[in-house]
Amino acid sequence: MENRKQKSKLNKWIVFTSMPFQMGVTIYLFYRLGDWLDVKYAVEGGWWTKGLTMLGIVVSLYQFVRQANRIGKDE
């Protein structure tokens, strides 16, 4: 039983330490998509980049909160 608790705590730490990387990748991918759209459609001011980067931040925060809630329910 004690081994199971230690393994569970280890898994939670792995999830929490991987979350910043997930957030970074999500935001970066949205940024790259926005940048590509700006270049493709010759948008001045980089509105696609700005808008999709902000959307990427919202999506990554949603993922973070959802994972944190799921981990909290498992305790």
C-alpha positions in Angstrom: 0.0 0.0 0.0 2.8 2.4 0.9 4.6 1.7 -2.4 1.4 2.6 -4.3 1.2 6.0 -2.5 4.8 6.7 -3.4 4.2 5.8 -7.0 1.1 8.0 -7.1 3.0 10.9 -5.7 5.8 10.4 -8.2 3.3 10.3 -11.1 1.8 13.6 -9.8 5.2 15.2 -9.8 5.9 14.0 -13.3 2.6 15.5 -14.5 3.3 18.9 -12.7 6.8 19.1 -14.0 5.8 18.4 -17.6 3.0 21.0 -17.6 5.2 24.0 -18.3 6.6 22.2 -21.4 3.1 21.4 -22.6 2.1 25.0 -22.1 5.2 26.2 -24.0 4.6 23.9 -26.9 1.0 24.8 -27.2 1.6 28.5 -27.1 4.5 28.1 -29.6 2.4 26.1 -32.1 -0.4 28.7 -32.0 2.3 31.5 -32.5 3.8 29.7 -35.5 0.3 29.2 -37.0 -0.4 32.9 -36.6 2.9 33.9 -38.1 2.4 31.6 -41.1 -1.1 33.1 -41.6 0.3 36.6 -41.4 2.9 35.8 -44.0 0.5 33.9 -46.3 -2.1 36.6 -46.4 0.3 39.6 -46.0 -1.4 41.0 -42.9 0.2 44.1 -41.6 0.6 44.4 -37.8 0.7 40.7 -37.2 -2.9 40.3 -36.1 -3.0 36.6 -36.7 0.1 36.1 -34.7 -1.1 38.2 -31.8 -4.6 36.7 -31.8 -3.6 33.1 -32.1 -0.8 33.5 -29.5 -3.4 34.8 -27.0 -5.7 31.9 -28.0 -2.8 29.5 -27.3 -2.3 31.0 -23.9 -6.0 30.5 -23.1 -5.9 26.9 -24.4 -2.8 26.1 -22.4 -4.2 27.5 -19.2 -7.4 25.5 -19.7 -5.3 22.4 -20.1 -3.4 23.2 -17.0 -6.5 23.8 -14.9 -8.2 20.7 -16.2 -5.1 18.5 -15.4 -4.7 20.1 -11.9 -8.4 19.4 -11.2 -8.1 15.8 -12.3 -5.1 15.3 -10.1 -6.9 16.9 -7.2 -9.8 14.6 -7.6 -7.5 11.5 -7.5 -6.3 12.3 -4.0 
